[in-house]
Amino acid sequence: MLASVICVYNDSHVLNEQLLKSINIQKIDVELILVDNTKQTYKSAVDALEYGISLCNTDILIFLHQDVFIKDSNGLLHFINTIKNGEKGDIFGIAGSVECEKKNVGLYTSGEKYIDNLIECDWSIRKVACLDECMFGMRKDTYYLHPFNKNICDNWHLYCAEMCLHARRDGYGVWLVPVQIHHYSNGKISKEYMRCLKRVACEYRKDFKYIWTTAYKVRSSKIYVNALVTLWGLNRIIKNLCFCESEK
């Protein structure tokens, strides 16, 4: 087996129709580790993924969302080979953010409607500041250098972003690999996400002036992050009030 593919799922239909259907066309031998959370057994992504890692029997770990479809039939093999040939300590993904660029990068499409087109591309990898958690991977020995931090990421958000910051702080690389996927979700920002963002900023503000994620590009200073979270909360209250008024 070339790698261990780990997915935490809460919807069997989505898993079978999206991720597993795309893995079946890859025509390579991987160890598939599916962590069932349909009964909400796990309270956080870290708890669920750590359980999946404990079952792995290969030297390469790949984490995928249940609603990811790998478009290119050679995409997973290319991703695995890139990780295999990469440096110990480096993290690899297919979507991410770059320092001082507001737009995310990667050869991905997203949304409820599947987009099947493939884009001609340069197959070289690119260094980025942060990776999206929909698909990322590393060597197993890399994971033990900077594992998931359940004290900071105690919910379902930012566990990959926190790992990327940890790796960069220790002098390792974070790399974007040009693998083409469709992610059926555009992602949602929740109260738990914002709370987690505050904890991430608190942990790394001494090392990074900015925290770059695929959802937010923010200053890591306490004043800025607290103001951002407060404004986000007020905006949410206003939207809910407006919605209630429109329903009357």
C-alpha positions in Angstrom: 0.0 0.0 0.0 1.3 3.4 -1.0 -0.3 5.5 1.7 -3.0 5.7 4.4 -6.1 7.7 3.4 -7.9 8.9 6.5 -11.4 10.3 6.4 -13.8 11.2 9.2 -17.4 11.0 7.9 -20.9 11.8 9.3 -22.8 11.0 6.1 -22.4 7.6 4.5 -24.2 8.6 1.3 -21.9 11.6 0.7 -18.9 9.5 1.5 -19.8 6.8 -1.0 -21.0 9.2 -3.8 -18.1 11.7 -3.6 -14.8 10.7 -1.9 -15.0 6.9 -2.3 -16.2 7.1 -5.9 -13.3 9.3 -6.8 -10.8 7.1 -5.0 -12.1 4.0 -6.9 -11.0 5.6 -10.2 -7.5 6.2 -9.0 -6.4 2.6 -9.6 -3.7 2.6 -6.9 -3.4 0.5 -3.7 -4.0 2.7 -0.6 -5.0 1.8 2.9 -8.4 3.4 3.4 -9.2 4.3 7.0 -12.8 5.5 7.5 -13.6 7.0 10.9 -17.4 6.7 11.5 -18.8 9.8 13.2 -22.4 9.4 12.2 -23.4 9.0 15.8 -21.2 12.0 16.9 -18.8 9.7 18.7 -15.9 12.2 18.4 -16.2 15.8 19.7 -13.4 17.2 17.7 -11.5 16.5 14.4 -8.3 16.0 16.3 -9.8 13.2 18.4 -11.2 11.5 15.3 -8.1 11.9 13.2 -5.8 10.7 16.0 -7.9 7.5 16.2 -7.5 7.1 12.4 -3.7 7.6 12.6 -3.5 4.9 15.3 -4.8 2.4 12.7 -2.3 3.4 9.9 0.2 0.8 8.6 2.0 3.0 6.0 4.6 5.8 6.2 2.4 8.4 4.4 -0.7 10.0 5.9 -3.4 11.7 3.7 -6.4 13.4 5.3 -9.5 14.0 3.1 -13.0 15.3 3.7 -15.9 13.1 2.8 -17.2 15.6 0.2 -14.0 15.8 -1.9 -13.9 14.3 -5.4 -10.4 13.8 -6.9 -10.9 14.7 -10.6 -7.7 13.5 -12.2 -7.3 9.7 -12.2 -3.5 10.2 -11.5 -4.1 12.9 -8.9 -3.8 10.8 -5.8 -0.7 9.0 -7.1 1.0 12.3 -7.9 0.1 13.6 -4.4 1.5 10.5 -2.7 4.8 10.6 -4.8 5.3 14.3 -4.0 5.0 13.6 -0.2 7.2 10.5 -0.6 9.9 12.5 -2.3 9.5 15.6 0.0 11.5 16.5 3.1 10.7 15.2 6.6 8.9 17.9 8.5 7.1 19.4 5.4 3.3 19.4 4.9 1.6 19.2 1.6 -1.9 20.1 0.4 -4.0 21.0 -2.6 -5.5 24.4 -1.6 -4.0 27.2 0.5 -3.1 30.8 1.1 0.0 32.8 0.3 1.6 35.5 2.4 0.3 39.0 1.4 -2.2 37.5 -1.1 -5.9 37.8 -0.4 -6.9 35.1 -2.9 -6.5 31.4 -2.1 -4.5 29.3 -4.5 -4.9 25.8 -5.9 -6.5 23.9 -8.8 -9.7 23.2 -7.0 -13.4 24.0 -7.7 -16.1 24.1 -5.0 -19.8 24.2 -4.6 -22.8 21.9 -4.5 -22.8 21.5 -8.3 -19.9 19.3 -9.5 -17.5 21.0 -12.0 -15.6 18.4 -14.0 -13.2 20.4 -16.1 -9.5 19.9 -15.7 -7.0 22.8 -15.9 -3.7 22.6 -17.8 -1.1 23.3 -15.2 2.6 23.3 -14.3 3.2 20.3 -12.0 5.7 22.0 -9.8 4.9 22.6 -6.2 4.6 26.0 -4.6 5.4 27.2 -1.0 2.4 28.6 0.8 1.6 30.0 4.3 -1.3 27.7 5.1 -3.2 24.7 3.7 -6.9 24.0 3.6 -8.0 20.9 5.5 -10.1 19.4 2.8 -7.0 17.4 1.5 -3.6 17.5 3.0 -0.9 15.0 3.9 2.6 14.3 5.1 5.0 11.5 6.1 4.2 9.8 9.3 7.4 10.9 10.9 6.5 14.5 10.1 3.2 14.1 12.0 5.1 13.3 15.2 7.3 16.4 14.8 4.2 18.7 14.8 1.0 16.7 15.7 -2.5 18.1 15.9 -3.0 20.3 18.9 -6.2 19.3 20.7 -5.8 22.1 23.3 -6.0 24.8 20.6 -8.3 22.9 18.1 -10.9 21.4 20.3 -13.6 21.5 17.7 -13.7 20.9 13.9 -11.8 23.9 12.7 -8.3 25.1 11.9 -6.4 21.9 12.9 -4.5 22.0 9.6 -3.8 25.7 9.8 -2.4 25.3 13.3 -0.2 22.4 12.1 1.1 24.6 9.3 2.0 27.4 11.7 3.8 24.9 14.0 5.8 23.5 11.0 6.8 26.9 9.8 7.8 28.1 13.3 10.1 25.1 13.4 11.7 25.9 10.1 9.8 23.4 7.9 8.0 24.0 4.6 4.3 24.1 3.7 3.7 23.2 0.0 0.8 23.4 -2.5 0.6 20.4 -4.9 -1.3 20.9 -8.1 -3.9 18.1 -7.7 -7.3 18.9 -9.2 -10.3 18.2 -6.9 -13.9 19.4 -6.5 -15.0 20.2 -2.9 -18.7 20.0 -2.6 -18.6 22.5 0.3 -17.7 26.2 0.3 -17.1 26.0 4.1 -18.9 27.9 6.9 -17.6 30.3 9.5 -19.1 29.5 13.0 -18.7 30.7 16.5 -16.5 27.8 17.2 -14.3 28.7 14.3 -13.8 32.3 15.6 -13.0 31.1 19.1 -10.4 28.7 17.7 -9.0 31.5 15.6 -8.4 33.5 18.8 -6.5 30.6 20.4 -4.4 30.1 17.2 -3.5 33.8 17.1 -2.6 33.7 20.9 -0.3 30.7 20.4 1.6 32.1 17.4 1.5 35.9 17.7 5.1 36.0 19.0 6.3 34.1 15.8 4.0 35.6 13.1 2.6 39.1 12.6 -0.2 37.7 10.4 -2.2 34.5 10.5 -3.1 33.3 7.0 -5.9 30.8 6.6 -8.1 30.0 3.6 -11.0 31.9 5.3 -9.3 34.8 7.1 -6.1 36.8 6.6 -5.7 38.6 10.0 -3.1 40.3 12.2 -2.2 38.1 15.1 -2.3 40.9 17.6 -4.7 40.5 20.5 -6.5 43.8 19.9 -7.0 43.0 16.2 -8.3 39.5 16.7 -10.6 40.4 19.5 -12.0 43.2 17.4 -12.5 40.9 14.5 -14.3 38.3 16.5 -16.5 41.0 18.2 -17.5 42.5 14.9 -18.2 39.1 13.4 -20.5 38.3 16.3 -22.3 41.7 16.0 -22.8 41.1 12.3 -24.2 37.7 12.9 -26.7 39.1 15.4 -27.8 41.8 12.9 -28.3 39.3 10.2 -30.4 37.1 12.4 -32.5 40.1 13.5 -33.0 41.0 9.8 -34.0 37.4 9.0 -36.5 37.3 11.8 -38.0 40.6 10.6 -38.3 39.3 7.0 -40.1 36.2 8.3 -42.8 38.2 10.0 
